[in-house]
């Protein structure tokens, strides 16, 4: 199903534009959240734990496609 959606988006300029807008807004959201949460100790601890778990997962499963992107 996802592959069909991707093909339709790739062939439609309006949908491509919407996807780019969504990506841009998502990046803005992430950036603003990071700025607001930089001093939140609990959040930073959880973020570091997640990063550690992701790194361990990658080491144990090197053949699996990269799923964790920064």
PDB file of N, CA, C and O in Angstrom:
ATOM      1  N   UNK A   1       0.823  -1.186   0.000  1.00  0.00           N
ATOM      2  CA  UNK A   1       0.000   0.000   0.000  1.00  0.00           C
ATOM      3  C   UNK A   1       0.873   1.258   0.000  1.00  0.00           C
ATOM      4  O   UNK A   1       0.615   2.194  -0.756  1.00  0.00           O
ATOM      5  N   UNK A   2       1.890   1.277   0.836  1.00  0.00           N
ATOM      6  CA  UNK A   2       2.765   2.455   0.911  1.00  0.00           C
ATOM      7  C   UNK A   2       3.473   2.716  -0.421  1.00  0.00           C
ATOM      8  O   UNK A   2       3.674   3.865  -0.815  1.00  0.00           O
ATOM      9  N   UNK A   3       3.845   1.639  -1.102  1.00  0.00           N
ATOM     10  CA  UNK A   3       4.530   1.782  -2.387  1.00  0.00           C
ATOM     11  C   UNK A   3       3.621   2.434  -3.425  1.00  0.00           C
ATOM     12  O   UNK A   3       4.078   3.253  -4.222  1.00  0.00           O
ATOM     13  N   UNK A   4       2.353   2.081  -3.418  1.00  0.00           N
ATOM     14  CA  UNK A   4       1.388   2.690  -4.335  1.00  0.00           C
ATOM     15  C   UNK A   4       1.248   4.175  -4.030  1.00  0.00           C
ATOM     16  O   UNK A   4       1.235   5.002  -4.942  1.00  0.00           O
ATOM     17  N   UNK A   5       1.142   4.515  -2.744  1.00  0.00           N
ATOM     18  CA  UNK A   5       1.035   5.921  -2.351  1.00  0.00           C
ATOM     19  C   UNK A   5       2.267   6.699  -2.818  1.00  0.00           C
ATOM     20  O   UNK A   5       2.148   7.816  -3.321  1.00  0.00           O
ATOM     21  N   UNK A   6       3.443   6.105  -2.650  1.00  0.00           N
ATOM     22  CA  UNK A   6       4.684   6.766  -3.041  1.00  0.00           C
ATOM     23  C   UNK A   6       4.712   7.035  -4.542  1.00  0.00           C
ATOM     24  O   UNK A   6       5.121   8.112  -4.976  1.00  0.00           O
ATOM     25  N   UNK A   7       4.283   6.068  -5.325  1.00  0.00           N
ATOM     26  CA  UNK A   7       4.254   6.248  -6.782  1.00  0.00           C
ATOM     27  C   UNK A   7       3.314   7.385  -7.181  1.00  0.00           C
ATOM     28  O   UNK A   7       3.642   8.186  -8.056  1.00  0.00           O
ATOM     29  N   UNK A   8       2.147   7.454  -6.542  1.00  0.00           N
ATOM     30  CA  UNK A   8       1.191   8.515  -6.857  1.00  0.00           C
ATOM     31  C   UNK A   8       1.780   9.873  -6.482  1.00  0.00           C
ATOM     32  O   UNK A   8       1.684  10.829  -7.251  1.00  0.00           O
ATOM     33  N   UNK A   9       2.382   9.956  -5.314  1.00  0.00           N
ATOM     34  CA  UNK A   9       3.001  11.216  -4.881  1.00  0.00           C
ATOM     35  C   UNK A   9       4.112  11.621  -5.836  1.00  0.00           C
ATOM     36  O   UNK A   9       4.216  12.788  -6.214  1.00  0.00           O
ATOM     37  N   UNK A  10       4.943  10.660  -6.229  1.00  0.00           N
ATOM     38  CA  UNK A  10       6.059  10.954  -7.137  1.00  0.00           C
ATOM     39  C   UNK A  10       5.596  11.461  -8.496  1.00  0.00           C
ATOM     40  O   UNK A  10       6.334  12.167  -9.183  1.00  0.00           O
ATOM     41  N   UNK A  11       4.374  11.101  -8.883  1.00  0.00           N
ATOM     42  CA  UNK A  11       3.892  11.505 -10.204  1.00  0.00           C
ATOM     43  C   UNK A  11       2.979  12.736 -10.155  1.00  0.00           C
ATOM     44  O   UNK A  11       2.425  13.133 -11.180  1.00  0.00           O
ATOM     45  N   UNK A  12       2.819  13.336  -8.982  1.00  0.00           N
ATOM     46  CA  UNK A  12       1.902  14.470  -8.846  1.00  0.00           C
ATOM     47  C   UNK A  12       2.624  15.646  -8.182  1.00  0.00           C
ATOM     48  O   UNK A  12       3.014  15.575  -7.017  1.00  0.00           O
ATOM     49  N   UNK A  13       2.791  16.715  -8.939  1.00  0.00           N
ATOM     50  CA  UNK A  13       3.537  17.878  -8.447  1.00  0.00           C
ATOM     51  C   UNK A  13       2.878  18.513  -7.225  1.00  0.00           C
ATOM     52  O   UNK A  13       3.571  18.952  -6.308  1.00  0.00           O
ATOM     53  N   UNK A  14       1.559  18.566  -7.204  1.00  0.00           N
ATOM     54  CA  UNK A  14       0.865  19.164  -6.064  1.00  0.00           C
ATOM     55  C   UNK A  14       1.112  18.349  -4.793  1.00  0.00           C
ATOM     56  O   UNK A  14       1.374  18.917  -3.733  1.00  0.00           O
ATOM     57  N   UNK A  15       1.030  17.023  -4.898  1.00  0.00           N
ATOM     58  CA  UNK A  15       1.281  16.172  -3.739  1.00  0.00           C
ATOM     59  C   UNK A  15       2.741  16.278  -3.286  1.00  0.00           C
ATOM     60  O   UNK A  15       3.021  16.269  -2.088  1.00  0.00           O
ATOM     61  N   UNK A  16       3.653  16.377  -4.229  1.00  0.00           N
ATOM     62  CA  UNK A  16       5.068  16.549  -3.888  1.00  0.00           C
ATOM     63  C   UNK A  16       5.269  17.838  -3.100  1.00  0.00           C
ATOM     64  O   UNK A  16       6.023  17.873  -2.128  1.00  0.00           O
ATOM     65  N   UNK A  17       4.594  18.886  -3.525  1.00  0.00           N
ATOM     66  CA  UNK A  17       4.691  20.166  -2.838  1.00  0.00           C
ATOM     67  C   UNK A  17       4.162  20.060  -1.410  1.00  0.00           C
ATOM     68  O   UNK A  17       4.756  20.609  -0.483  1.00  0.00           O
ATOM     69  N   UNK A  18       3.052  19.358  -1.235  1.00  0.00           N
ATOM     70  CA  UNK A  18       2.477  19.171   0.100  1.00  0.00           C
ATOM     71  C   UNK A  18       3.432  18.377   0.981  1.00  0.00           C
ATOM     72  O   UNK A  18       3.620  18.702   2.153  1.00  0.00           O
ATOM     73  N   UNK A  19       4.027  17.345   0.419  1.00  0.00           N
ATOM     74  CA  UNK A  19       4.990  16.533   1.175  1.00  0.00           C
ATOM     75  C   UNK A  19       6.166  17.402   1.630  1.00  0.00           C
ATOM     76  O   UNK A  19       6.613  17.293   2.772  1.00  0.00           O
ATOM     77  N   UNK A  20       6.660  18.254   0.751  1.00  0.00           N
ATOM     78  CA  UNK A  20       7.772  19.140   1.114  1.00  0.00           C
ATOM     79  C   UNK A  20       7.369  20.120   2.213  1.00  0.00           C
ATOM     80  O   UNK A  20       8.158  20.401   3.115  1.00  0.00           O
ATOM     81  N   UNK A  21       6.151  20.636   2.140  1.00  0.00           N
ATOM     82  CA  UNK A  21       5.662  21.539   3.186  1.00  0.00           C
ATOM     83  C   UNK A  21       5.580  20.805   4.527  1.00  0.00           C
ATOM     84  O   UNK A  21       5.966  21.346   5.563  1.00  0.00           O
ATOM     85  N   UNK A  22       5.081  19.583   4.495  1.00  0.00           N
ATOM     86  CA  UNK A  22       4.982  18.788   5.720  1.00  0.00           C
ATOM     87  C   UNK A  22       6.370  18.537   6.301  1.00  0.00           C
ATOM     88  O   UNK A  22       6.575  18.670   7.507  1.00  0.00           O
ATOM     89  N   UNK A  23       7.313  18.178   5.449  1.00  0.00           N
ATOM     90  CA  UNK A  23       8.689  17.938   5.915  1.00  0.00           C
ATOM     91  C   UNK A  23       9.265  19.192   6.566  1.00  0.00           C
ATOM     92  O   UNK A  23       9.889  19.130   7.625  1.00  0.00           O
ATOM     93  N   UNK A  24       9.043  20.327   5.912  1.00  0.00           N
ATOM     94  CA  UNK A  24       9.553  21.597   6.437  1.00  0.00           C
ATOM     95  C   UNK A  24       8.929  21.915   7.796  1.00  0.00           C
ATOM     96  O   UNK A  24       9.629  22.306   8.730  1.00  0.00           O
ATOM     97  N   UNK A  25       7.618  21.747   7.900  1.00  0.00           N
ATOM     98  CA  UNK A  25       6.932  22.012   9.169  1.00  0.00           C
ATOM     99  C   UNK A  25       7.389  21.039  10.256  1.00  0.00           C
ATOM    100  O   UNK A  25       7.549  21.423  11.414  1.00  0.00           O
ATOM    101  N   UNK A  26       7.592  19.802   9.883  1.00  0.00           N
ATOM    102  CA  UNK A  26       8.058  18.815  10.857  1.00  0.00           C
ATOM    103  C   UNK A  26       9.450  19.195  11.366  1.00  0.00           C
ATOM    104  O   UNK A  26       9.725  19.099  12.562  1.00  0.00           O
ATOM    105  N   UNK A  27      10.319  19.623  10.462  1.00  0.00           N
ATOM    106  CA  UNK A  27      11.653  20.060  10.870  1.00  0.00           C
ATOM    107  C   UNK A  27      11.583  21.264  11.806  1.00  0.00           C
ATOM    108  O   UNK A  27      12.333  21.340  12.779  1.00  0.00           O
ATOM    109  N   UNK A  28      10.683  22.205  11.515  1.00  0.00           N
ATOM    110  CA  UNK A  28      10.505  23.369  12.384  1.00  0.00           C
ATOM    111  C   UNK A  28      10.024  22.933  13.764  1.00  0.00           C
ATOM    112  O   UNK A  28      10.504  23.431  14.782  1.00  0.00           O
ATOM    113  N   UNK A  29       9.079  22.007  13.791  1.00  0.00           N
ATOM    114  CA  UNK A  29       8.561  21.491  15.056  1.00  0.00           C
ATOM    115  C   UNK A  29       9.671  20.835  15.864  1.00  0.00           C
ATOM    116  O   UNK A  29       9.821  21.128  17.050  1.00  0.00           O
ATOM    117  N   UNK A  30      10.444  19.962  15.253  1.00  0.00           N
ATOM    118  CA  UNK A  30      11.542  19.275  15.949  1.00  0.00           C
ATOM    119  C   UNK A  30      12.538  20.297  16.515  1.00  0.00           C
ATOM    120  O   UNK A  30      12.969  20.193  17.663  1.00  0.00           O
ATOM    121  N   UNK A  31      12.892  21.281  15.687  1.00  0.00           N
ATOM    122  CA  UNK A  31      13.864  22.290  16.104  1.00  0.00           C
ATOM    123  C   UNK A  31      13.352  23.089  17.304  1.00  0.00           C
ATOM    124  O   UNK A  31      14.085  23.306  18.268  1.00  0.00           O
ATOM    125  N   UNK A  32      12.111  23.519  17.242  1.00  0.00           N
ATOM    126  CA  UNK A  32      11.544  24.308  18.340  1.00  0.00           C
ATOM    127  C   UNK A  32      11.387  23.468  19.603  1.00  0.00           C
ATOM    128  O   UNK A  32      11.629  23.955  20.708  1.00  0.00           O
ATOM    129  N   UNK A  33      10.983  22.212  19.444  1.00  0.00           N
ATOM    130  CA  UNK A  33      10.893  21.320  20.603  1.00  0.00           C
ATOM    131  C   UNK A  33      12.253  21.134  21.255  1.00  0.00           C
ATOM    132  O   UNK A  33      12.385  21.214  22.477  1.00  0.00           O
ATOM    133  N   UNK A  34      13.262  20.884  20.428  1.00  0.00           N
ATOM    134  CA  UNK A  34      14.618  20.707  20.954  1.00  0.00           C
ATOM    135  C   UNK A  34      15.062  21.940  21.736  1.00  0.00           C
ATOM    136  O   UNK A  34      15.654  21.824  22.808  1.00  0.00           O
ATOM    137  N   UNK A  35      14.773  23.113  21.195  1.00  0.00           N
ATOM    138  CA  UNK A  35      15.151  24.352  21.879  1.00  0.00           C
ATOM    139  C   UNK A  35      14.434  24.499  23.214  1.00  0.00           C
ATOM    140  O   UNK A  35      15.031  24.934  24.199  1.00  0.00           O
ATOM    141  N   UNK A  36      13.162  24.139  23.247  1.00  0.00           N
ATOM    142  CA  UNK A  36      12.389  24.266  24.491  1.00  0.00           C
ATOM    143  C   UNK A  36      12.782  23.207  25.518  1.00  0.00           C
ATOM    144  O   UNK A  36      12.675  23.440  26.722  1.00  0.00           O
ATOM    145  N   UNK A  37      13.234  22.047  25.049  1.00  0.00           N
ATOM    146  CA  UNK A  37      13.524  20.940  25.957  1.00  0.00           C
ATOM    147  C   UNK A  37      15.011  20.784  26.293  1.00  0.00           C
ATOM    148  O   UNK A  37      15.402  19.828  26.964  1.00  0.00           O
ATOM    149  N   UNK A  38      15.823  21.713  25.831  1.00  0.00           N
ATOM    150  CA  UNK A  38      17.266  21.601  26.060  1.00  0.00           C
ATOM    151  C   UNK A  38      17.608  21.578  27.556  1.00  0.00           C
ATOM    152  O   UNK A  38      18.591  20.953  27.954  1.00  0.00           O
ATOM    153  N   UNK A  39      16.822  22.240  28.367  1.00  0.00           N
ATOM    154  CA  UNK A  39      17.093  22.284  29.799  1.00  0.00           C
ATOM    155  C   UNK A  39      16.298  21.280  30.616  1.00  0.00           C
ATOM    156  O   UNK A  39      16.396  21.264  31.843  1.00  0.00           O
ATOM    157  N   UNK A  40      15.515  20.447  29.952  1.00  0.00           N
ATOM    158  CA  UNK A  40      14.684  19.461  30.650  1.00  0.00           C
ATOM    159  C   UNK A  40      15.503  18.197  30.876  1.00  0.00           C
ATOM    160  O   UNK A  40      15.747  17.432  29.942  1.00  0.00           O
ATOM    161  N   UNK A  41      15.925  17.981  32.118  1.00  0.00           N
ATOM    162  CA  UNK A  41      16.816  16.871  32.461  1.00  0.00           C
ATOM    163  C   UNK A  41      16.181  15.526  32.142  1.00  0.00           C
ATOM    164  O   UNK A  41      16.835  14.654  31.570  1.00  0.00           O
ATOM    165  N   UNK A  42      14.922  15.347  32.501  1.00  0.00           N
ATOM    166  CA  UNK A  42      14.258  14.066  32.241  1.00  0.00           C
ATOM    167  C   UNK A  42      14.233  13.757  30.743  1.00  0.00           C
ATOM    168  O   UNK A  42      14.528  12.638  30.323  1.00  0.00           O
ATOM    169  N   UNK A  43      13.878  14.759  29.951  1.00  0.00           N
ATOM    170  CA  UNK A  43      13.821  14.572  28.503  1.00  0.00           C
ATOM    171  C   UNK A  43      15.197  14.224  27.947  1.00  0.00           C
ATOM    172  O   UNK A  43      15.333  13.305  27.140  1.00  0.00           O
ATOM    173  N   UNK A  44      16.219  14.963  28.381  1.00  0.00           N
ATOM    174  CA  UNK A  44      17.569  14.723  27.878  1.00  0.00           C
ATOM    175  C   UNK A  44      18.066  13.330  28.267  1.00  0.00           C
ATOM    176  O   UNK A  44      18.727  12.663  27.472  1.00  0.00           O
ATOM    177  N   UNK A  45      17.753  12.894  29.477  1.00  0.00           N
ATOM    178  CA  UNK A  45      18.145  11.546  29.905  1.00  0.00           C
ATOM    179  C   UNK A  45      17.471  10.486  29.040  1.00  0.00           C
ATOM    180  O   UNK A  45      18.115   9.536  28.594  1.00  0.00           O
ATOM    181  N   UNK A  46      16.167  10.655  28.805  1.00  0.00           N
ATOM    182  CA  UNK A  46      15.445   9.702  27.962  1.00  0.00           C
ATOM    183  C   UNK A  46      15.972   9.712  26.526  1.00  0.00           C
ATOM    184  O   UNK A  46      16.086   8.666  25.888  1.00  0.00           O
ATOM    185  N   UNK A  47      16.283  10.884  26.040  1.00  0.00           N
ATOM    186  CA  UNK A  47      16.821  11.018  24.688  1.00  0.00           C
ATOM    187  C   UNK A  47      18.158  10.284  24.571  1.00  0.00           C
ATOM    188  O   UNK A  47      18.414   9.600  23.580  1.00  0.00           O
ATOM    189  N   UNK A  48      19.005  10.433  25.590  1.00  0.00           N
ATOM    190  CA  UNK A  48      20.299   9.747  25.582  1.00  0.00           C
ATOM    191  C   UNK A  48      20.137   8.237  25.685  1.00  0.00           C
ATOM    192  O   UNK A  48      20.874   7.490  25.040  1.00  0.00           O
ATOM    193  N   UNK A  49      19.176   7.778  26.492  1.00  0.00           N
ATOM    194  CA  UNK A  49      18.915   6.344  26.602  1.00  0.00           C
ATOM    195  C   UNK A  49      18.449   5.783  25.259  1.00  0.00           C
ATOM    196  O   UNK A  49      18.888   4.710  24.844  1.00  0.00           O
ATOM    197  N   UNK A  50      17.568   6.502  24.589  1.00  0.00           N
ATOM    198  CA  UNK A  50      17.079   6.070  23.284  1.00  0.00           C
ATOM    199  C   UNK A  50      18.231   5.973  22.284  1.00  0.00           C
ATOM    200  O   UNK A  50      18.330   5.004  21.531  1.00  0.00           O
ATOM    201  N   UNK A  51      19.086   6.970  22.283  1.00  0.00           N
ATOM    202  CA  UNK A  51      20.227   6.972  21.368  1.00  0.00           C
ATOM    203  C   UNK A  51      21.118   5.765  21.633  1.00  0.00           C
ATOM    204  O   UNK A  51      21.575   5.117  20.692  1.00  0.00           O
ATOM    205  N   UNK A  52      21.368   5.457  22.901  1.00  0.00           N
ATOM    206  CA  UNK A  52      22.187   4.306  23.262  1.00  0.00           C
ATOM    207  C   UNK A  52      21.544   3.008  22.782  1.00  0.00           C
ATOM    208  O   UNK A  52      22.221   2.138  22.235  1.00  0.00           O
ATOM    209  N   UNK A  53      20.232   2.883  22.988  1.00  0.00           N
ATOM    210  CA  UNK A  53      19.526   1.677  22.547  1.00  0.00           C
ATOM    211  C   UNK A  53      19.581   1.531  21.029  1.00  0.00           C
ATOM    212  O   UNK A  53      19.751   0.426  20.513  1.00  0.00           O
ATOM    213  N   UNK A  54      19.438   2.646  20.315  1.00  0.00           N
ATOM    214  CA  UNK A  54      19.502   2.606  18.854  1.00  0.00           C
ATOM    215  C   UNK A  54      20.881   2.165  18.382  1.00  0.00           C
ATOM    216  O   UNK A  54      20.994   1.369  17.449  1.00  0.00           O
ATOM    217  N   UNK A  55      21.927   2.674  19.017  1.00  0.00           N
ATOM    218  CA  UNK A  55      23.294   2.301  18.640  1.00  0.00           C
ATOM    219  C   UNK A  55      23.535   0.816  18.894  1.00  0.00           C
ATOM    220  O   UNK A  55      24.150   0.142  18.068  1.00  0.00           O
ATOM    221  N   UNK A  56      23.061   0.301  20.022  1.00  0.00           N
ATOM    222  CA  UNK A  56      23.210  -1.122  20.324  1.00  0.00           C
ATOM    223  C   UNK A  56      22.453  -1.963  19.307  1.00  0.00           C
ATOM    224  O   UNK A  56      22.952  -2.995  18.858  1.00  0.00           O
ATOM    225  N   UNK A  57      21.243  -1.526  18.938  1.00  0.00           N
ATOM    226  CA  UNK A  57      20.447  -2.243  17.956  1.00  0.00           C
ATOM    227  C   UNK A  57      21.196  -2.318  16.620  1.00  0.00           C
ATOM    228  O   UNK A  57      21.256  -3.378  15.997  1.00  0.00           O
ATOM    229  N   UNK A  58      21.757  -1.204  16.190  1.00  0.00           N
ATOM    230  CA  UNK A  58      22.497  -1.163  14.933  1.00  0.00           C
ATOM    231  C   UNK A  58      23.681  -2.117  14.964  1.00  0.00           C
ATOM    232  O   UNK A  58      23.957  -2.796  13.975  1.00  0.00           O
ATOM    233  N   UNK A  59      24.389  -2.174  16.099  1.00  0.00           N
ATOM    234  CA  UNK A  59      25.536  -3.068  16.221  1.00  0.00           C
ATOM    235  C   UNK A  59      25.107  -4.530  16.116  1.00  0.00           C
ATOM    236  O   UNK A  59      25.813  -5.346  15.523  1.00  0.00           O
ATOM    237  N   UNK A  60      23.963  -4.858  16.687  1.00  0.00           N
ATOM    238  CA  UNK A  60      23.491  -6.241  16.703  1.00  0.00           C
ATOM    239  C   UNK A  60      22.791  -6.657  15.407  1.00  0.00           C
ATOM    240  O   UNK A  60      22.680  -7.847  15.113  1.00  0.00           O
ATOM    241  N   UNK A  61      22.332  -5.696  14.653  1.00  0.00           N
ATOM    242  CA  UNK A  61      21.584  -5.974  13.432  1.00  0.00           C
ATOM    243  C   UNK A  61      22.141  -5.163  12.265  1.00  0.00           C
ATOM    244  O   UNK A  61      21.435  -4.321  11.710  1.00  0.00           O
ATOM    245  N   UNK A  62      23.385  -5.400  11.888  1.00  0.00           N
ATOM    246  CA  UNK A  62      24.015  -4.554  10.857  1.00  0.00           C
ATOM    247  C   UNK A  62      23.408  -4.711   9.466  1.00  0.00           C
ATOM    248  O   UNK A  62      23.570  -3.824   8.628  1.00  0.00           O
ATOM    249  N   UNK A  63      22.716  -5.811   9.202  1.00  0.00           N
ATOM    250  CA  UNK A  63      22.166  -6.025   7.860  1.00  0.00           C
ATOM    251  C   UNK A  63      20.797  -5.391   7.671  1.00  0.00           C
ATOM    252  O   UNK A  63      20.318  -5.267   6.544  1.00  0.00           O
ATOM    253  N   UNK A  64      20.176  -4.996   8.754  1.00  0.00           N
ATOM    254  CA  UNK A  64      18.861  -4.379   8.660  1.00  0.00           C
ATOM    255  C   UNK A  64      19.027  -2.942   8.170  1.00  0.00           C
ATOM    256  O   UNK A  64      19.914  -2.217   8.621  1.00  0.00           O
ATOM    257  N   UNK A  65      18.163  -2.548   7.244  1.00  0.00           N
ATOM    258  CA  UNK A  65      18.215  -1.193   6.682  1.00  0.00           C
ATOM    259  C   UNK A  65      18.176  -0.160   7.798  1.00  0.00           C
ATOM    260  O   UNK A  65      17.479  -0.339   8.797  1.00  0.00           O
ATOM    261  N   UNK A  66      18.915   0.904   7.624  1.00  0.00           N
ATOM    262  CA  UNK A  66      18.985   1.989   8.603  1.00  0.00           C
ATOM    263  C   UNK A  66      17.590   2.525   8.892  1.00  0.00           C
ATOM    264  O   UNK A  66      16.923   3.052   8.001  1.00  0.00           O
ATOM    265  N   UNK A  67      17.146   2.386  10.156  1.00  0.00           N
ATOM    266  CA  UNK A  67      15.810   2.827  10.530  1.00  0.00           C
ATOM    267  C   UNK A  67      15.837   4.028  11.452  1.00  0.00           C
ATOM    268  O   UNK A  67      14.843   4.741  11.587  1.00  0.00           O
ATOM    269  N   UNK A  68      16.961   4.244  12.076  1.00  0.00           N
ATOM    270  CA  UNK A  68      17.049   5.320  13.051  1.00  0.00           C
ATOM    271  C   UNK A  68      17.872   6.440  12.460  1.00  0.00           C
ATOM    272  O   UNK A  68      19.090   6.330  12.324  1.00  0.00           O
ATOM    273  N   UNK A  69      17.203   7.509  12.114  1.00  0.00           N
ATOM    274  CA  UNK A  69      17.894   8.648  11.524  1.00  0.00           C
ATOM    275  C   UNK A  69      17.873   9.818  12.482  1.00  0.00           C
ATOM    276  O   UNK A  69      16.902  10.036  13.207  1.00  0.00           O
ATOM    277  N   UNK A  70      18.930  10.545  12.473  1.00  0.00           N
ATOM    278  CA  UNK A  70      19.042  11.727  13.344  1.00  0.00           C
ATOM    279  C   UNK A  70      18.559  12.945  12.604  1.00  0.00           C
ATOM    280  O   UNK A  70      18.568  14.046  13.155  1.00  0.00           O
TER     281      UNK A  70
END
